[in-house]
Amino acid sequence: HFLDLVGGEGDEPLVLRGLPFAQGVATSFTVEVLSAQLGGLNLPLTSGPRPRSSSGCHLFVARQGEGEAVLGSSPASWDPAGCCLRSFISSLAAGSGLYLTTRSAKAACCRQSQDGVDKLVYRGGGEGGSEVAVDPEGYDVLVRNFVPRVPWPLILPTDSAFLIAFWLGAQGNNFGLHTDLFAEQFLVQHQGTKEVLLLLPRDAARIAPFPFLSSPLFYKSARRSVSNLDLASDPDGCLRAELCPGDVLYIPAWWWHEVRTISSGLSLSVTYRYHTEDSDRFSKIMTLMYQLHSRAQSRKSSGRFAQHLRSFFAYSLAEAEADATRSEGPASSAATSATASLPLLLVGVAAAVLAGALAGFAFGRRHSRG
């Protein structure tokens, strides 16, 4: 794992620069190149009632107008049915405010050696998949065609399957403050410049997630944006990264982040998301607790049962927090300002690559305050 190489614990984000890539350089994968090579691909229906994707792929197109502060919790989608990729990109370049995101299923991709060459392989359908039939609804059309073309950082683990996600947009597009829960990920910037704000406060109330007992959006902040948070008294503060083409951002599990395109023109990024073994367990727990609470509320009673159930959860969590406080002592203040610049892991471009493994790392960390 790359963390062994850099001597890190994996509990803080890192910006990695100068990494070697397979299948070309990061900047060779652009929106214009995709339009030239794959512009004739037709996009599927993405709004209204539709069958569940048999491949597990997701494709979503929406509009975020200029001046809109942040992506809403449930953005209005735009239906590109009958539109080809080239037409969408032309609209994007003309300032339509649209963006497109598409991703595979969990663990649907992996790094494999084929005929002595390392490749990214799209297995579709998730872990354990092999050769995959084309999704009849067409939701895999971009993932299936992008994966063989994307240059990827050689630092990706060789023994773990991952979800891959592609994002195409333009200046001003903003993915609101959210967390990807039990997943570690590498965000690779291929075109344009992005600002990423990251935080992991000890007190989740500072972020105000949508309550999991009443909303399936518990992975999003009800405050929508870091700009709406009160970080002045938060000892952990907020980290800021500015990603240029070729930069890779490592985001540890649970770190909340807000991503905004700050450069003019088109932007393209790719995320490699590795779900931990606790990912499915957590999702099942959240679903079950939501269902338990909903059923308790629907009982023909005064609401006493639902209230007791909530207090039952709250009591156990409060006791766990009290036990942790007694055993750990007061939390130390690790940051002295509300916003800090991310540590940079500067990896020499000339780092040797032998038998598919990275070697000869030269790195340093730079701390500065924003």
C-alpha positions as CSV (number, residue, x, y, z in Angstrom):
1,H,0.0,0.0,0.0
2,F,1.3,3.5,-0.8
3,L,1.0,4.5,2.8
4,D,3.7,2.0,3.7
5,L,6.0,3.7,1.2
6,V,5.4,7.2,2.5
7,G,5.4,6.3,6.2
8,G,1.9,7.7,6.8
9,E,-1.0,6.5,8.9
10,G,-3.7,7.2,6.4
11,D,-5.7,9.4,8.7
12,E,-5.1,12.7,7.0
13,P,-5.5,13.8,3.3
14,L,-2.4,14.1,1.2
15,V,-1.7,15.9,-2.1
16,L,0.6,13.8,-4.3
17,R,2.4,15.6,-7.2
18,G,4.7,14.3,-9.9
19,L,3.4,10.8,-9.8
20,P,4.2,8.5,-12.7
21,F,1.1,7.4,-14.7
22,A,0.4,4.4,-16.8
23,Q,-1.1,4.7,-20.3
24,G,0.1,8.2,-21.0
25,V,0.3,11.3,-18.9
26,A,-2.6,12.7,-16.9
27,T,-3.0,15.7,-19.1
28,S,-3.6,13.6,-22.2
29,F,-7.1,12.7,-20.9
30,T,-9.2,15.7,-21.6
31,V,-12.8,16.5,-22.5
32,E,-11.8,17.5,-26.0
33,V,-10.0,14.2,-26.5
34,L,-13.1,12.3,-25.3
35,S,-15.2,14.3,-27.7
36,A,-13.0,13.5,-30.6
37,Q,-12.6,9.8,-29.9
38,L,-16.0,9.0,-28.4
39,G,-18.3,11.9,-29.3
40,G,-20.8,9.6,-31.2
41,L,-21.7,7.7,-28.0
42,N,-25.4,8.2,-27.2
43,L,-26.2,9.1,-23.6
44,P,-29.1,7.1,-21.9
45,L,-32.2,8.4,-20.2
46,T,-31.2,9.8,-16.8
47,S,-34.5,11.2,-15.4
48,G,-37.9,9.9,-14.7
49,P,-38.8,6.3,-14.0
50,R,-36.2,3.9,-15.3
51,P,-35.2,0.3,-14.7
52,R,-32.4,-0.5,-12.2
53,S,-29.0,-0.6,-14.0
54,S,-28.1,-4.2,-14.5
55,S,-24.4,-3.2,-14.5
56,G,-24.7,-1.2,-11.3
57,C,-23.4,1.8,-13.2
58,H,-24.7,5.3,-12.5
59,L,-24.9,8.2,-14.9
60,F,-26.3,11.6,-13.9
61,V,-26.5,14.9,-15.8
62,A,-27.7,18.0,-14.0
63,R,-27.4,21.8,-14.3
64,Q,-25.9,24.2,-11.8
65,G,-26.4,27.7,-12.9
66,E,-23.9,30.6,-12.4
67,G,-24.2,32.1,-8.9
68,E,-25.8,29.0,-7.4
69,A,-24.0,28.7,-4.1
70,V,-23.8,24.9,-4.0
71,L,-25.2,21.8,-5.4
72,G,-28.5,21.1,-3.7
73,S,-29.2,17.9,-1.7
74,S,-31.4,16.6,-4.6
75,P,-30.4,18.5,-7.8
76,A,-32.8,18.6,-10.7
77,S,-31.5,16.3,-13.4
78,W,-31.4,17.0,-17.1
79,D,-32.5,14.3,-19.4
80,P,-29.9,13.8,-22.2
81,A,-31.8,10.9,-23.9
82,G,-31.0,11.1,-27.6
83,C,-28.1,13.4,-27.0
84,C,-24.6,12.2,-28.0
85,L,-21.5,12.8,-25.9
86,R,-20.2,15.4,-28.4
87,S,-23.4,17.4,-28.2
88,F,-23.3,17.4,-24.4
89,I,-19.6,18.5,-24.4
90,S,-20.4,21.3,-26.9
91,S,-23.2,22.5,-24.6
92,L,-20.8,22.3,-21.6
93,A,-18.2,24.4,-23.5
94,A,-20.9,27.0,-24.4
95,G,-21.6,27.7,-20.7
96,S,-24.7,25.7,-20.2
97,G,-23.9,25.1,-16.5
98,L,-24.4,21.4,-17.0
99,Y,-22.1,18.7,-15.5
100,L,-22.0,14.9,-15.9
101,T,-20.9,12.3,-13.4
102,T,-20.8,8.6,-14.1
103,R,-19.5,5.7,-12.0
104,S,-19.2,2.0,-11.9
105,A,-20.6,-0.3,-9.2
106,K,-18.6,-0.9,-6.1
107,A,-15.5,-3.0,-6.6
108,A,-16.2,-3.2,-10.4
109,C,-12.7,-2.3,-11.5
110,C,-9.2,-3.6,-10.6
111,R,-5.6,-3.3,-11.6
112,Q,-4.5,-6.5,-13.4
113,S,-1.4,-7.7,-15.2
114,Q,-2.3,-9.0,-18.7
115,D,0.4,-10.3,-21.0
116,G,3.0,-8.6,-18.8
117,V,1.3,-5.2,-18.9
118,D,-0.5,-3.6,-16.1
119,K,-4.0,-2.5,-17.1
120,L,-7.2,-1.2,-15.5
121,V,-9.9,-3.7,-16.0
122,Y,-13.6,-3.0,-15.8
123,R,-15.4,-6.1,-14.6
124,G,-18.8,-4.6,-14.2
125,G,-21.4,-5.7,-11.7
126,G,-19.1,-5.5,-8.7
127,E,-16.7,-7.8,-6.9
128,G,-16.4,-11.2,-8.3
129,G,-17.4,-10.2,-11.8
130,S,-15.7,-11.3,-15.0
131,E,-16.6,-10.6,-18.6
132,V,-19.6,-8.3,-18.5
133,A,-22.5,-8.1,-20.8
134,V,-23.3,-4.6,-22.1
135,D,-25.9,-2.9,-19.9
136,P,-29.1,-3.0,-22.0
137,E,-30.1,0.4,-20.6
138,G,-26.8,1.9,-21.6
139,Y,-25.8,3.2,-18.1
140,D,-22.3,1.7,-18.5
141,V,-21.6,3.3,-21.9
142,L,-19.2,5.9,-20.6
143,V,-17.5,3.9,-17.9
144,R,-17.0,1.0,-20.3
145,N,-15.3,3.3,-22.9
146,F,-13.5,5.6,-20.6
147,V,-11.7,3.0,-18.5
148,P,-9.5,1.6,-21.3
149,R,-8.4,5.2,-22.2
150,V,-7.8,6.9,-18.8
151,P,-4.1,7.3,-17.7
152,W,-4.0,6.1,-14.1
153,P,-1.4,6.7,-11.3
154,L,0.9,3.7,-10.7
155,I,0.4,4.2,-7.0
156,L,-3.0,2.4,-7.2
157,P,-3.0,-0.8,-5.2
158,T,-2.6,-4.0,-7.1
159,D,-4.7,-6.2,-4.8
160,S,-7.9,-4.3,-4.3
161,A,-11.0,-3.8,-6.4
162,F,-12.4,-0.3,-6.6
163,L,-15.3,1.9,-7.9
164,I,-14.3,4.3,-10.6
165,A,-16.1,7.7,-11.1
166,F,-15.7,10.2,-13.9
167,W,-16.7,13.9,-13.6
168,L,-17.0,16.4,-16.5
169,G,-18.0,20.0,-15.8
170,A,-16.9,23.6,-15.9
171,Q,-16.1,26.6,-13.8
172,G,-18.4,27.1,-10.8
173,N,-19.6,23.5,-10.6
174,N,-19.6,22.6,-6.9
175,F,-20.2,19.2,-5.2
176,G,-21.6,20.2,-1.9
177,L,-20.1,19.1,1.5
178,H,-20.4,15.3,1.8
179,T,-18.6,12.2,3.0
180,D,-18.1,8.9,1.2
181,L,-18.2,7.1,4.5
182,F,-16.1,4.0,4.8
183,A,-14.1,4.5,1.6
184,E,-10.5,5.6,0.9
185,Q,-10.1,7.3,-2.4
186,F,-7.7,8.9,-4.9
187,L,-9.0,12.0,-6.7
188,V,-7.0,12.6,-9.9
189,Q,-7.3,15.9,-11.7
190,H,-6.8,15.7,-15.5
191,Q,-8.1,19.0,-16.8
192,G,-8.8,22.3,-15.1
193,T,-8.2,23.3,-11.5
194,K,-10.2,22.3,-8.5
195,E,-10.4,23.5,-4.9
196,V,-11.1,20.9,-2.3
197,L,-12.0,21.7,1.3
198,L,-11.7,18.8,3.8
199,L,-12.5,18.4,7.4
200,L,-13.1,15.7,10.0
201,P,-14.3,17.5,13.2
202,R,-14.5,15.5,16.5
203,D,-18.1,16.8,16.8
204,A,-20.2,15.9,13.8
205,A,-22.8,18.5,14.9
206,R,-20.5,21.1,13.3
207,I,-21.2,19.6,9.9
208,A,-24.9,18.9,10.6
209,P,-25.4,15.7,8.6
210,F,-28.9,15.0,7.6
211,P,-30.3,12.9,10.5
212,F,-30.0,9.2,9.6
213,L,-33.3,8.4,11.4
214,S,-35.3,10.6,9.1
215,S,-33.3,11.0,5.9
216,P,-31.3,8.7,3.4
217,L,-29.0,11.7,2.8
218,F,-27.0,11.2,6.0
219,Y,-23.8,11.4,4.0
220,K,-24.5,15.0,3.1
221,S,-24.3,18.1,5.2
222,A,-27.5,20.0,5.8
223,R,-25.4,23.2,5.7
224,R,-24.5,22.4,2.1
225,S,-21.2,24.2,2.1
226,V,-18.1,24.8,4.3
227,S,-18.8,28.5,3.9
228,N,-22.0,28.0,6.1
229,L,-20.1,26.3,8.9
230,D,-18.8,28.0,12.1
231,L,-15.2,26.9,12.2
232,A,-13.8,29.8,14.3
233,S,-13.8,27.7,17.5
234,D,-13.1,24.3,15.9
235,P,-9.6,23.1,16.9
236,D,-9.4,20.8,13.9
237,G,-10.2,23.5,11.4
238,C,-10.5,22.9,7.7
239,L,-7.9,21.8,5.1
240,R,-7.7,23.2,1.6
241,A,-6.1,21.7,-1.5
242,E,-5.8,23.1,-4.9
243,L,-5.5,20.4,-7.6
244,C,-4.0,21.1,-11.0
245,P,-3.7,18.6,-13.9
246,G,-1.6,15.6,-12.8
247,D,-2.2,16.1,-9.1
248,V,-3.7,13.3,-7.0
249,L,-5.5,13.8,-3.7
250,Y,-5.7,11.0,-1.2
251,I,-8.9,11.3,0.9
252,P,-9.1,8.9,3.9
253,A,-12.3,7.3,5.1
254,W,-15.0,9.6,6.5
255,W,-13.3,12.9,5.7
256,W,-16.0,15.4,4.6
257,H,-15.1,17.3,1.5
258,E,-16.5,20.0,-0.8
259,V,-15.1,20.1,-4.4
260,R,-15.4,23.2,-6.6
261,T,-14.0,23.9,-10.1
262,I,-12.2,27.3,-9.9
263,S,-10.5,27.4,-13.3
264,S,-12.1,28.8,-16.5
265,G,-13.0,26.3,-19.2
266,L,-13.7,22.6,-19.0
267,S,-12.7,20.3,-16.2
268,L,-12.3,16.6,-15.9
269,S,-11.4,14.4,-12.9
270,V,-11.4,10.7,-12.0
271,T,-11.9,9.1,-8.6
272,Y,-10.7,5.7,-7.6
273,R,-12.7,4.7,-4.5
274,Y,-11.8,1.7,-2.3
275,H,-14.5,0.7,0.1
276,T,-13.4,-0.8,3.4
277,E,-14.8,-3.9,4.9
278,D,-17.0,-1.8,7.1
279,S,-18.7,-0.1,4.2
280,D,-21.5,-2.6,3.7
281,R,-22.0,-3.2,7.4
282,F,-22.5,0.5,8.0
283,S,-25.0,0.9,5.2
284,K,-27.0,-2.0,6.5
285,I,-27.0,-0.6,10.0
286,M,-28.2,2.8,8.8
287,T,-30.9,1.2,6.7
288,L,-32.1,-0.9,9.6
289,M,-32.1,1.9,12.1
290,Y,-34.1,4.1,9.7
291,Q,-36.6,1.3,9.2
292,L,-36.9,0.6,12.9
293,H,-37.6,4.3,13.7
294,S,-40.1,4.6,10.8
295,R,-42.0,1.6,12.0
296,A,-42.0,2.9,15.6
297,Q,-43.4,6.2,14.4
298,S,-46.1,4.5,12.4
299,R,-47.4,2.6,15.5
300,K,-50.8,3.7,16.7
301,S,-49.6,5.2,19.9
302,S,-48.8,8.6,21.4
303,G,-45.3,8.4,20.0
304,R,-43.9,7.2,23.3
305,F,-42.4,4.1,21.7
306,A,-40.5,6.1,19.0
307,Q,-39.3,8.6,21.6
308,H,-38.0,5.8,23.8
309,L,-36.2,4.2,20.8
310,R,-34.4,7.4,20.0
311,S,-33.4,7.9,23.7
312,F,-32.2,4.3,23.7
313,F,-29.8,5.0,20.9
314,A,-28.8,8.4,22.3
315,Y,-28.1,6.9,25.8
316,S,-25.7,4.2,24.4
317,L,-23.9,6.7,22.2
318,A,-23.5,9.2,25.1
319,E,-22.1,6.5,27.4
320,A,-19.6,5.4,24.7
321,E,-18.5,9.1,24.3
322,A,-18.2,9.5,28.1
323,D,-16.1,6.3,28.3
324,A,-13.8,7.5,25.5
325,T,-13.4,10.9,27.2
326,R,-12.4,9.2,30.5
327,S,-9.9,6.9,28.9
328,E,-8.3,9.4,26.4
329,G,-8.4,12.7,28.4
330,P,-9.0,16.1,26.8
331,A,-8.5,16.2,23.1
332,S,-5.5,18.1,22.0
333,S,-5.8,21.1,19.7
334,A,-4.0,20.1,16.5
335,A,-4.8,23.2,14.5
336,T,-4.7,26.8,15.5
337,S,-6.7,28.3,12.6
338,A,-9.9,27.7,10.8
339,T,-8.3,26.9,7.5
340,A,-4.9,25.2,6.8
341,S,-3.1,24.3,3.6
342,L,-2.9,20.5,3.0
343,P,0.4,18.7,3.5
344,L,2.0,18.1,0.2
345,L,3.7,14.8,-0.6
346,L,6.1,15.8,-3.4
347,V,7.0,12.7,-5.4
348,G,9.8,13.0,-7.9
349,V,8.7,12.5,-11.5
350,A,11.8,10.4,-12.1
351,A,10.8,7.9,-9.5
352,A,11.7,4.5,-10.9
353,V,9.0,2.0,-11.7
354,L,10.2,-1.6,-11.5
355,A,8.0,-4.7,-12.1
356,G,4.9,-2.5,-11.7
357,A,5.9,-1.2,-8.2
358,L,7.0,2.3,-7.3
359,A,10.4,2.7,-5.9
360,G,12.9,5.5,-5.1
361,F,10.4,7.8,-3.5
362,A,11.7,11.2,-2.6
363,F,9.2,13.2,-0.6
364,G,8.7,16.1,1.8
365,R,5.9,17.7,3.7
366,R,5.1,21.4,3.6
367,H,2.8,23.0,6.2
368,S,1.4,26.5,5.8
369,R,-1.5,28.3,7.1
370,G,-4.2,29.8,4.9
